[in-house]
Amino acid sequence: MSSLFEISEIMDQITNHLIDTGGELTEEVEELLIITQEELKSKSSDYAYMIHSLEYDNTIVDQEIKRLNQIKKTRQNVIQRLKMTLSAALIRFEVDEIKTPTLKINFRRSQTLEILSIDSIDKKYHTEVITHDVNKKQIKEDLKNGKEVDGARLLTHQNLQIK
């Protein structure tokens, strides 16, 4: 049985032969055309079943990822609660550092900036951010209605569906 690529090549050869002969359809060409179409139908079905199988596998993988992410989220919440409890205990007993043969527990000092009022900040600290975007929905609608929009075009795609 031929591959889809080989079937496409045969179809191209048949088409070129028909063009070269002015559209004359001989018995051999007609038989070859029927065989090629049957192979295409069979091979396409095989491809479709493989696609369905892989999509099903992806669904299973997605479910497993979701399950594992939930486990990870639960563990992250436990870690956060344990850190908060440990931190509160160290602060309550005024302990800055605990050392063991395998661990060192202490606080690292850091600073963050809190802006209380943007309007009160001197203008030399302000930066201006300008962004531009286009209304794709409106452009698409205008193109569908026959209007020309410079710099944009409406493309039509053929998306394979397997049901």
C-alpha positions in Angstrom: 0.0 0.0 0.0 1.3 3.5 -0.8 1.9 6.3 1.6 -0.1 9.5 1.3 2.9 11.2 -0.3 3.1 8.5 -2.9 -0.6 8.7 -3.6 -0.3 12.5 -4.1 2.6 11.9 -6.5 0.5 9.4 -8.5 -2.4 11.8 -8.6 -0.1 14.5 -9.9 1.2 12.2 -12.6 -2.4 11.3 -13.6 -3.4 15.0 -13.7 -0.3 15.8 -15.8 -1.0 12.9 -18.2 -4.6 14.0 -18.6 -3.4 17.6 -19.3 -0.8 16.3 -21.8 -3.3 14.1 -23.7 -6.0 16.8 -23.8 -8.2 15.1 -21.1 -8.2 11.6 -22.8 -9.0 9.1 -20.1 -7.7 5.7 -21.1 -8.7 2.4 -19.3 -5.3 2.2 -17.6 -5.5 5.8 -16.3 -9.1 5.3 -15.1 -8.2 2.0 -13.3 -5.1 3.7 -11.8 -7.3 6.6 -10.7 -9.8 4.2 -9.0 -7.0 2.4 -7.2 -5.4 5.6 -6.0 -8.7 6.9 -4.7 -9.3 3.7 -2.8 -5.8 3.8 -1.3 -6.3 7.4 -0.4 -9.6 6.5 1.4 -8.0 3.6 3.2 -4.8 5.5 4.1 -6.8 8.6 5.2 -8.8 6.4 7.6 -5.6 5.0 9.1 -4.3 8.5 9.6 -7.6 9.6 11.2 -7.6 6.7 13.6 -4.0 7.5 14.6 -4.9 11.2 15.1 -7.9 10.2 17.3 -5.6 7.9 19.3 -3.0 10.6 19.8 -5.6 13.1 20.8 -7.0 10.7 23.3 -3.5 10.1 24.7 -3.1 13.9 25.0 -6.4 14.1 27.0 -5.0 11.5 29.4 -1.7 13.4 29.7 -3.6 16.7 30.3 -5.6 15.0 33.1 -2.4 13.7 34.7 -0.8 17.1 34.5 -3.9 18.6 36.2 -3.7 16.0 38.9 0.0 16.6 39.4 -0.5 20.3 39.5 -3.1 19.9 42.2 -0.7 17.8 44.3 2.0 20.5 43.7 -0.3 23.3 44.7 -1.3 21.4 47.9 2.3 20.9 48.8 3.1 24.6 48.1 0.3 25.6 50.5 1.7 23.3 53.2 5.2 24.7 52.7 3.9 28.3 53.0 2.0 27.5 56.2 5.0 25.8 57.7 7.3 28.7 56.8 4.8 31.2 58.4 4.5 29.1 61.5 8.3 28.8 61.8 8.8 32.5 61.1 6.2 33.5 63.7 7.8 31.2 66.3 11.3 32.7 65.7 10.0 36.2 66.0 7.9 35.4 69.1 11.0 34.0 70.9 13.3 36.7 69.5 15.6 34.1 67.8 17.5 35.4 64.8 19.3 32.2 63.8 19.3 28.5 64.4 22.2 26.3 63.3 22.3 22.5 63.1 24.9 20.3 61.5 22.8 20.2 58.3 20.7 23.4 58.4 20.9 27.1 59.1 17.6 28.9 59.7 17.7 32.7 59.8 16.1 35.8 58.4 17.5 37.6 55.4 16.8 41.3 55.4 15.4 42.9 52.2 13.8 46.2 51.2 10.8 47.0 49.1 9.5 50.4 47.9 6.0 51.4 48.7 4.4 54.2 46.7 1.9 56.0 48.9 0.7 58.5 46.3 1.9 58.7 42.7 0.7 62.3 42.4 3.0 63.3 45.3 6.1 61.9 43.5 8.3 64.5 41.7 7.8 64.4 37.9 11.5 63.5 37.3 10.7 60.0 38.6 7.8 59.5 36.3 8.1 57.6 32.9 5.6 57.7 30.1 4.5 54.5 28.5 2.7 54.6 25.2 1.2 51.5 23.6 -0.7 51.0 20.4 -3.0 48.1 19.4 -5.4 47.5 16.6 -9.0 46.5 16.8 -8.7 43.1 15.0 -12.4 42.4 15.3 -13.4 45.6 13.6 -10.8 45.2 10.8 -12.1 41.6 10.2 -15.7 42.8 10.1 -14.8 45.6 7.7 -12.9 43.3 5.4 -15.8 40.8 5.4 -18.1 43.7 4.3 -15.8 44.5 1.3 -14.0 47.5 2.8 -10.3 47.8 2.1 -8.0 48.1 5.0 -4.3 49.0 4.2 -1.9 46.7 6.0 -4.4 43.9 6.6 -6.0 41.1 4.6 -8.5 38.3 5.4 -7.1 34.8 4.9 -9.2 31.7 4.5 -7.8 28.5 5.9 -8.9 24.9 5.4 -8.8 23.2 8.8 -8.9 19.4 8.8 -11.8 18.0 10.9 -12.0 14.4 12.0 -15.2 13.4 13.7 
